[in-house]
Amino acid sequence: MAANPTGRAAGSHQANSLIGNCLPAGPPAPRLGNSPKSDIEIAVKFISTRGRAPSLSFADTVLTGLASDGGLYVPETLPQFSGDEIRAMAGLDYRELAFRIIQPFASGDVADDDLRGIIDRAYSNFRHPAVAPLVQSGPNEWVLELFQGPTLAFKDFALQFLGQLFDHLLKERNERVVVMGATSGDTGSAAIEGCRHCDNIDIFILHPHNRVSEVQRRQMTTVLSDNVFNIALEGNFDDCQNMVKASFADQSFLPDGRRLVAVNSINWARIMAQIVYYFYAALNLGAPDRTVNFSVPTGNFGDIFAGYLARKMGLPIDQLVIATNANDILHRCISDNDHSPRELVHSLSPSMDIMVSSNFERLLFDLYRRDGEAVASLLADRSAPMQLDPDVLQRAREVFSSCRVDDARTVEVIREVFQSTGYLLDPHTAIGVEAARRTRHSAVQPMVCLATAHPAKFPEAVARALPTHKIELPPHMADLFERAERYKVLPNDLGRVHDFMATAL
Ligand SMILES: *Cc1c(COP(=O)(O)O)cnc(C)c1O
């Protein structure tokens, strides 16, 4: 195991992996672990995508959120795995694999035994013994079920882990923090489930009153733990987000010694935890001796960016498919170099309803050869919609394909796949499957479609596709509609929200 500077390695790996299907064959990247002096671990540092914030340790990165220059934190060096090292991971249990992937990032701040404990607890609440099982959905096409966690969406992979990690780091520092977040649906419940058992966290989640589905609301509001507070804000999702932003900017309303911590998808630990299942799926399908491709239902670009990192860490991936719904800014960007924000469309796949994707900045940083100034000036220029340099776009297209799927087609795909295989897709996953089928380059290499949610979470789309099909929540949630709820309805007023929080703490 070794770390090396990501900039150079990225270029050589990218070029090589297009020719061969295993490993970069080019000039060996500098491998710190091979240097005679360093049997001590070298801790990965984290730097901002805009180049002007101080670099941070792993623990500080996880507890920080946005960098002070407005950028996102990324590792300065990426761990690299050779073909032999990946081959040796074949057949590992999900938790052990997670340890091997995460340890090089975290080793500066988290002892190995502690990390094992964090991972064990994070993935003990998944219903399937494989944690992330693969199901075949077509010829050489697979669905990776990422909805076996407590809230039935892939966000549990990151947030179960993040809750445990927070609790560990905070106990070491003897600190108690306040998690505050806004949700349009899936993130809130996953964050609450991730933090409900944490001793050193109080969590406040704002959702737009009467604008999330009943399943989504109940998944949040039926958690009656003393440290969990749900606020139904009289406004829309943007109002919730603005409220959270304003609270982070001025935290003086909090009691002494408390600070806010973010759990949104810009948190590095979330991305990192998601790298694991790319390795897991690919290993199960024959990597590193076989190239494996992925199609990812995409909103904020966190999930698919984890796949991009897996590729840079040595996993043989040729194609990553960005699957979008009608909110298609990323598809327009990759296909036409059109990154202009458009009005939000409410779709049948609401967890992908976004105007701009926050984690795309992390990719830009890499494509601009890790030049923070270039990224900062690209994003600062508000005079016209962002345009990528032609060579940057070219580099993106070597890895990423993209496809937009509208609601009508989403419904058809759910129906077609159910009729031909008996397998029921949720609307987000259906978009990924359709995008894979329309864009895949190779029939020989396995295509893995990430199933980001359980279909019972989105009954409206399923009912449109299959009006007579009865769809049931898994047993642990069967009584969701009978459980008691607790939440506070508040006006869209910063002072009122802060009063509520200060009183609760
Ligand atoms: C959050 C979410 C997505 C989008 O993931 P990103 O990491 O934001 O791209 C897709 N599907 C479901 C079900 C989600 O909850």
PDBQT file of the ligand as one rigid body, heavy atoms in Angstrom, charges set to zero:
ROOT
HETATM    1  C1  LIG A 601     -29.019  11.062  -3.468  1.00  0.00    +0.000 C 
HETATM    2  C2  LIG A 601     -29.580  10.119  -4.471  1.00  0.00    +0.000 A 
HETATM    3  C3  LIG A 601     -29.099  10.072  -5.801  1.00  0.00    +0.000 A 
HETATM    4  C4  LIG A 601     -28.065  11.027  -6.317  1.00  0.00    +0.000 C 
HETATM    5  O1  LIG A 601     -26.778  10.784  -5.783  1.00  0.00    +0.000 OA
HETATM    6  P1  LIG A 601     -25.642  11.910  -5.913  1.00  0.00    +0.000 P 
HETATM    7  O2  LIG A 601     -24.496  11.382  -5.104  1.00  0.00    +0.000 OA
HETATM    8  O3  LIG A 601     -26.216  13.153  -5.335  1.00  0.00    +0.000 OA
HETATM    9  O4  LIG A 601     -25.311  12.049  -7.354  1.00  0.00    +0.000 OA
HETATM   10  C5  LIG A 601     -29.633   9.120  -6.652  1.00  0.00    +0.000 A 
HETATM   11  N1  LIG A 601     -30.598   8.271  -6.244  1.00  0.00    +0.000 NA
HETATM   12  C6  LIG A 601     -31.090   8.287  -4.979  1.00  0.00    +0.000 A 
HETATM   13  C7  LIG A 601     -32.164   7.337  -4.609  1.00  0.00    +0.000 C 
HETATM   14  C8  LIG A 601     -30.592   9.206  -4.049  1.00  0.00    +0.000 A 
HETATM   15  O5  LIG A 601     -31.093   9.209  -2.798  1.00  0.00    +0.000 OA
ENDROOT
TORSDOF 0
